[in-house]
Amino acid sequence: MTNVSGGTLRRRPAQRRSLERVERMLDECARLLDEVGYEALTTKEVARRAEVPIGTFYQFFPDKQGLVRALALRNLEAFLGRVTARLAEVQLSEWTEMVDLAIDEFVAMKRSTPGFAVVDFGGVLASPGGPILMETRRMLDAALENNAIVADRLRTITVELLGAPLGPELDRVLLVAVEAADAVLKLAFRSMPDGDPELIAECKHLVRRYLSAHLPQE
């Protein structure tokens, strides 16, 4: 599995006080992204609103992009946690039913999580629904695009929790599914601020049919 945590922070917070400061900075970063967008976001304003010295900010984050990278990683971990928790609550008849569940959680985060409309899993959106700023396509990993990281993490869930068939075909198919879902969901949120429900439903249908056609269901 790809390690997306290495190098995210300059220094890992060892004490509770430091951890709280890092979380406050990430929280204020998310709120400012909603208020002013990525281009107008400044490290000075994040530090001011989080009530930490600017020197403390740079102890943990190298720059604005490093801060946003950490926020994107936190978003990804929150999304995966939500999906895993939902899977523990429901009984799926086949593993591709995870599609609806995962898309529902993603849409819920788009609607309610601060900053998620601008930065979800790394790609910074210039406007609601994209396109992303090209320099942020590899926010989570210098070698891999953001969607490849998301597909890799979802592969771990489908294999470990749902018993999906392990192999290179699964890797390729999940990457295509994530890319397709990403494109259609961006369209849904370009069409309507809270996401066009008909396009969201089409996204679920498209991805489930694709996965069902390419991978065995046993």
Summary of the structure (lengths in Angstrom):
residues: 218
radius of gyration: 17.8
end to end distance: 23.6
largest distance: 55.4
contacts: 670
relative contact order: 0.12
helix: 64%
strand: 2%
